[in-house]
Amino acid sequence: MILFEEPGTAFLFGIVLAVIFFAIQLLLCFKVQKAVLKLLPLWFLLLCGFLLLPLGAGVFGTGSGFLGNVRSIVALILGMIIMIAFAGVASAWIFYGIFRKIKKQTRYRSHDGEGRICR
């Protein structure tokens, strides 16, 4: 599996997912009016996180031999990837919140003919 060939590959994969989820979340924040649809990437990542819980808990088997803890290691690596992707979603919400606040503040200001801001 390509995620486990190099130690840094999982981190790089998480960064790529974070950028993808950032773009999707930002697009949804600006284009969609319903709050439920804006939260789709967040719900998807939470679902993936909850699906990792049984893997980490050993529901699918305890393993055998010297690699008995492989399921825990895989769950940990996939959990880190999900958390990095969640950082992309969170940063998109922060960016959107700052943009809305700036837009709301500048909406009430008007400029006179000489470039000065009048209230």
N, C-alpha and C positions, 0 to 999 in steps of 0.2 A: 504494500500500500504506500502511496507516495507521501502521505503525511508522516510516516515514520522512517523514511530513508535518511534524512538529515535532522539533527536536533532543531535547527532554526526554521525548518519548513512549516511546522505547525504554527509558529508565530507569524510567519509570512502569510500563510493561508488565513489566519485570523485578521491580519491587517487588511488583506484584500476583501474579506467579508465585511469588515468595518466600513471600508470605503463604499462598497456596494450598498450596504444597509443605510449608510449616511445619505447617499444619493436618493434611494427609494423613499426614505422617511422625509427628506426635505421636499421632494416632489409631492408627496402626499400632503404634507403640511400646507404647501402653497396652493395646491390645486383642488383639494377635497374639502367640502364644507362640513360633512358629518364627522363627529369626533370618533365614532366607532371605527370608521375606515382609516382614520389617521393613526389609530393604535395597532393596525394589523402587523407591522414588523415587530412591535413589542410583544404582542400575543404569540407570534410565531417563535420568537426566541425563548419566551417563557415555557412554551410547550416543549421545545427541544430540551430545555433544562430539566423539566419534569420527567421527560422520557429517559434522561440520563440517570435519574435517581435509582431505578431498579437495577441498572447495569452496575452502578457503583456499590449497591447493597448486596450484590451477588445473587439476585433472583434467577439469573440465567445460568447459574452454575458457579462453583467455587474455584474451578481450575484444578490442574493436577501438575505434579512435578515441581521443578524449580521455578516455573512460570505461573505459579498459583495466583499471584497478584496482578496478572496482566489486565484483568477486567478493571481493576481499580486504576491502573495507570492509563488505560484507554479512556475511562470515564473522566479522569483528571485532565487529560490532554484535550478531549472534546469540550469539557467544561470551560477550560481556559479559552478555547476558540470562541465559544458562545459568549463569554464575558467580554472579549475584545470586540466582537460584533455588536454587543449591547452598548459598548462605549461609543460606537459609531451612531447608533440610534439616539443615545442620550446627547451626544454633541450636536446632532441635527436639531433636537428639540431646543437646546440652549441657543443655537444660532437663530432658530425661528423666533424664539421669545425675545431675543435682543432686537431682531429686525422689526418685530411688531411694536416693541416699545419705542424704538427710534421713529418708526413711521407714525405712531400715534402722537408723539411729541412734535414732530415737524408738520403735522396736518393742521395744527391750530396757528401756526406762524405764517405770516405773509410778508413778502418783500416789497419795499417801495421801489421807485424807479432808479435809485442810486445804489442799490445793493444792500441797504441796511434792513435789518429785520425789525418789523413792527409787530406789536401784539394787538 
